[in-house]
């Protein structure tokens, strides 16, 4: 759950539907309503009512709602995708217009499809074992454990563990590889039940899920309920320092309800009784943070890295509302550069294809208005997506073999954050002189295989 999308990502299409055949297909958020009929938006962390606009990406379908051919003549429900910041606590957030149940009950994203992600998981388990002192008597819980890509390493190390994963299909895959998995959304009740049955956890891992939770405070209390009084909680999330500074707007989609700096992650965890004691900077997702927290009453020492990263964020202006407000202009520049390049390719008769059909790519395609006239097709490693179409823009998704068969001259890499992995996967396209296009953080057009 919640891991970054890449050429192996995706999920079954949600079907939010309309209340009647005559209902509008766009669900307006509260700020699109007027007067007394408009409910007040409030911050999901501190309850503040002063939410300022940072970036409005328009109305789009949920990013993983891939269409079948039979659905192409049906209307798509779209939702506003409008990033705001709380003037009180500085949490970046979007309104909760969809529920986790819409997205994660039947989820076709498999973390194990990404070779780099599996390596990342192995490294994480090794590092956590050393930090926490995991051994045969320890107990590890992973929240949003997906297909067992991480806990399988814990099992291999003979450490007792449990995954908590809401998706029926991927949790079954985890059980097939020997990872004990509870098919549930984490709640305070579930945390109490797990603790009563299995005991407190020495380590609770919640990687790439803390952004997916509309009930932020309740979820954080549930993490505290799972962990032992002297235990550890680790959380990995995309770092808002890169979202804002590098204009990584394609990480914004409806299932990501909030976006964190270390400062706001510290505030969110404190609200649930957890103290941030260390932070690591990661390269995943174009720049992430791994936050280590422990129960507040333990009064554990705080590593210098916490203050150092918060100071870096402040130097970038992220300790103020105003420091976030340049994002919209940077995003507009990225859109204009990419669209201009693809329009020129179309004029010149250059054959173009995409690589990957990740959720983040659908935010990019919808905001930029890139459809089949500019991107005739893309490919993905996940068989679920083959023969389907991207939500909103309706770009056909094919199997990866189509790249070799069609030999496009330009390949737009949508999961740009996996550049090293995908450069290697696409190195063979240098045989016919293909160019690889990475749209973020700035437009990068380079020969495949590193040729000059």
Long-range contacts (C-beta under 8 A, 24 or more apart in sequence): 1-104, 1-107, 1-109, 1-144, 1-145, 1-146, 1-165, 1-166, 1-167, 1-170, 1-208, 1-209, 1-212, 2-144, 2-207, 2-208, 2-209, 2-211, 2-212, 2-255, 3-109, 3-111, 3-117, 3-146, 3-207, 3-208, 4-117, 4-208, 4-284, 4-285, 4-358, 4-360, 4-415, 4-417, 4-418, 5-63, 5-64, 5-109, 5-356, 5-358, 5-359, 5-360, 5-361, 5-415, 6-113, 6-114, 6-117, 6-356, 6-358, 6-415, 6-417, 6-418, 6-421, 7-113, 7-114, 7-355, 7-356, 7-357, 7-358, 7-379, 7-380, 7-381, 7-382, 7-400, 7-415, 7-418, 7-422, 7-425, 8-109, 8-110, 8-112, 8-113, 8-114, 8-380, 8-381, 8-382, 9-64, 9-109, 9-110, 9-113, 9-357, 9-358, 9-359, 9-380, 9-382, 9-415, 10-64, 10-66, 10-108, 10-109, 10-357, 10-358, 10-359, 10-380, 10-382, 10-384, 10-385, 11-64, 11-103, 11-104, 11-106, 11-107, 11-108, 11-109, 11-167, 12-106, 12-107, 12-108, 12-384, 13-64, 13-65, 13-66, 13-67, 13-68, 13-71, 13-391, 14-62, 14-64, 14-65, 14-98, 14-102, 14-103, 16-62, 16-77, 16-98, 16-102, 17-77, 18-75, 18-77, 25-75, 25-76, 25-77, 25-78, 26-59, 26-77, 26-78, 26-79, 26-80, 27-59, 27-77, 27-78, 27-79, 27-80, 27-97, 28-80, 29-79, 29-80, 29-82, 29-95, 29-97, 30-95, 31-82, 32-80, 41-84, 41-95, 43-86, 43-88, 43-89, 43-91, 43-93, 44-91, 44-93, 44-96, 44-214, 44-215, 44-216, 44-217, 44-257, 44-258, 45-86, 45-89, 45-91, 45-93, 45-216, 45-217, 45-258, 45-264, 45-267, 45-268, 45-271, 46-86, 46-88, 46-89, 46-91, 46-267, 48-86, 48-87, 48-88, 48-89, 50-86, 50-87, 50-88, 51-84, 51-85, 51-86, 51-87, 51-93, 52-84, 52-85, 52-87, 52-321, 52-325, 53-82, 53-83, 53-84, 54-83, 54-84, 54-85, 54-92, 54-324, 54-325, 54-327, 54-328, 55-82, 55-83, 55-249, 55-252, 55-327, 55-328, 55-331, 56-80, 56-81, 56-82, 56-83, 56-328, 57-81, 57-82, 57-83, 57-249, 57-252, 57-363, 57-366, 57-367, 58-366, 58-367, 60-253, 60-254, 60-362, 60-363, 60-366, 60-367, 60-391, 60-392, 61-362, 61-366, 61-391, 61-392, 62-98, 62-102, 62-103, 62-253, 62-254, 62-255, 62-391, 63-253, 63-254, 63-255, 63-359, 63-360, 63-362, 63-363, 63-391, 64-103, 64-108, 64-109, 64-255, 64-359, 64-362, 64-391, 65-391, 66-357, 66-384, 66-385, 66-388, 66-389, 66-390, 66-391, 66-397, 67-388, 67-389, 67-390, 67-391, 67-394, 68-387, 68-388, 68-389, 69-387, 69-388, 69-389, 72-389, 72-394, 76-391, 76-392, 78-392, 79-254, 81-252, 81-253, 81-254, 81-363, 83-252, 83-259, 83-327, 85-321, 85-324, 87-321, 89-264, 89-267, 90-261, 90-263, 90-264, 90-318, 90-319, 90-320, 90-321, 91-258, 91-260, 91-264, 91-267, 91-268, 92-240, 92-243, 92-258, 92-259, 92-260, 92-264, 92-324, 93-257, 93-258, 93-259, 94-252, 94-254, 94-256, 94-257, 94-258, 96-214, 96-257, 97-254, 98-254, 98-255, 99-214, 100-166, 100-185, 100-212, 100-213, 100-214, 100-255, 101-166, 101-185, 103-212, 103-254, 103-255, 104-166, 104-167, 104-185, 104-212, 104-255, 105-166, 105-167, 105-168, 106-167, 106-168, 106-169, 107-166, 107-167, 107-169, 107-170, 108-169, 108-170, 108-382, 108-384, 108-385, 109-146, 109-170, 109-382, 110-146, 110-147, 110-149, 110-170, 110-173, 110-382, 111-146, 111-147, 111-149, 111-150, 112-146, 112-147, 112-148, 112-149, 113-381, 113-382, 114-418, 114-421, 115-421, 116-418, 116-420, 116-421, 117-149, 117-284, 118-149, 120-284, 121-149, 121-150, 121-153, 122-153, 124-150, 124-205, 124-207, 124-234, 124-290, 125-150, 125-153, 125-154, 125-157, 128-203, 128-205, 128-232, 128-234, 129-157, 129-159, 131-232, 131-292, 132-202, 132-203, 132-231, 132-232, 134-159, 134-202, 134-203, 135-159, 136-160, 138-202, 138-203, 139-198, 139-199, 139-200, 139-201, 139-202, 140-201, 140-202, 140-203, 140-204, 140-205, 141-194, 141-198, 141-201, 141-203, 141-204, 141-205, 141-226, 142-204, 142-205, 142-206, 142-207, 143-186, 143-204, 143-205, 143-206, 143-209, 143-223, 143-226, 144-186, 144-206, 144-207, 144-208, 144-209, 144-212, 145-171, 145-174, 145-179, 145-181, 146-170, 146-174, 147-171, 147-173, 147-174, 147-177, 148-173, 148-174, 148-175, 148-177, 148-178, 148-179, 148-181, 150-205, 150-207, 151-179, 152-177, 152-178, 152-179, 155-179, 160-198, 162-194, 162-198, 164-190, 164-194, 186-219, 186-222, 186-223, 186-226, 187-218, 187-219, 187-222, 188-218, 188-221, 188-222, 188-225, 190-222, 191-221, 191-222, 191-223, 191-225, 191-226, 192-225, 194-226, 195-225, 195-226, 200-226, 200-227, 200-228, 200-229, 200-231, 201-226, 201-227, 201-228, 201-231, 202-228, 202-231, 202-232, 203-227, 203-231, 203-232, 203-233, 203-234, 204-231, 204-232, 204-233, 204-234, 205-233, 205-234, 206-233, 206-234, 206-235, 206-236, 207-234, 207-235, 207-236, 207-290, 208-236, 208-237, 208-285, 210-235, 210-237, 210-258, 210-260, 210-265, 210-268, 211-237, 211-238, 211-256, 211-257, 211-258, 211-259, 211-260, 212-255, 212-256, 212-257, 213-257, 213-258, 214-257, 216-257, 216-258, 216-268, 216-271, 217-268, 217-271, 217-272, 219-272, 220-268, 220-269, 220-271, 220-272, 220-273, 220-274, 221-272, 221-273, 223-272, 223-274, 224-272, 224-273, 224-274, 224-295, 227-274, 227-294, 227-295, 229-295, 229-297, 229-298, 230-294, 230-295, 230-298, 231-294, 231-295, 232-292, 232-293, 232-294, 233-269, 233-274, 233-292, 233-293, 233-294, 234-290, 234-291, 234-292, 234-293, 235-265, 235-269, 235-290, 235-291, 235-293, 236-282, 236-284, 236-288, 236-289, 236-290, 236-291, 237-265, 237-288, 237-289, 237-291, 238-285, 238-286, 238-287, 238-288, 239-281, 239-287, 239-288, 239-289, 240-264, 240-318, 241-287, 241-312, 241-313, 241-316, 241-318, 242-286, 242-287, 243-327, 244-316, 244-318, 244-323, 244-324, 244-326, 244-327, 245-316, 246-286, 246-287, 246-440, 246-441, 247-327, 247-330, 247-331, 247-333, 247-334, 247-440, 247-441, 248-286, 248-287, 248-440, 248-441, 249-327, 249-331, 249-334, 249-363, 249-364, 249-367, 250-360, 250-361, 250-363, 250-364, 250-440, 251-285, 251-286, 251-360, 251-363, 252-363, 253-359, 253-360, 253-362, 253-363, 255-359, 260-289, 261-310, 261-313, 261-318, 262-289, 262-291, 262-306, 262-309, 262-310, 262-313, 263-310, 263-313, 263-318, 263-319, 265-289, 265-291, 266-291, 266-306, 266-310, 269-293, 270-296, 273-297, 275-299, 275-300, 275-302, 276-302, 276-306, 277-301, 277-302, 277-303, 277-306, 278-302, 278-303, 278-305, 278-306, 279-303, 279-305, 279-306, 279-309, 280-305, 281-309, 284-417, 285-417, 286-416, 286-417, 286-440, 286-441, 331-367, 334-439, 334-440, 334-441, 334-442, 334-443, 335-367, 335-368, 337-442, 337-443, 338-364, 338-368, 338-370, 338-437, 338-439, 338-443, 339-368, 339-369, 339-370, 339-374, 341-437, 341-443, 341-445, 342-370, 342-374, 342-375, 342-412, 343-374, 345-374, 345-410, 346-373, 346-374, 350-409, 350-410, 351-406, 351-407, 351-408, 351-409, 351-410, 352-376, 352-408, 352-409, 352-410, 352-411, 352-412, 353-377, 353-378, 353-379, 353-402, 353-403, 353-406, 353-408, 353-410, 353-411, 353-412, 354-378, 354-379, 354-395, 354-411, 354-412, 354-413, 354-414, 355-379, 355-403, 355-411, 355-412, 355-413, 355-414, 355-415, 355-422, 355-426, 356-380, 356-413, 356-414, 356-415, 356-422, 357-382, 357-385, 357-390, 357-395, 357-397, 357-414, 358-414, 358-415, 360-414, 360-415, 360-417, 361-390, 361-414, 361-415, 362-390, 362-391, 362-392, 362-393, 364-414, 364-439, 364-440, 365-390, 365-392, 365-393, 365-395, 365-414, 366-391, 366-392, 366-393, 369-393, 370-395, 371-395, 372-396, 375-412, 377-402, 378-412, 378-414, 379-403, 403-429, 404-428, 407-432, 407-434, 408-434, 409-433, 409-434, 409-435, 410-434, 410-435, 410-437, 410-445, 411-435, 411-436, 411-437, 411-448, 412-437, 412-439, 413-437, 413-438, 413-439, 414-439, 416-440, 423-448, 423-450
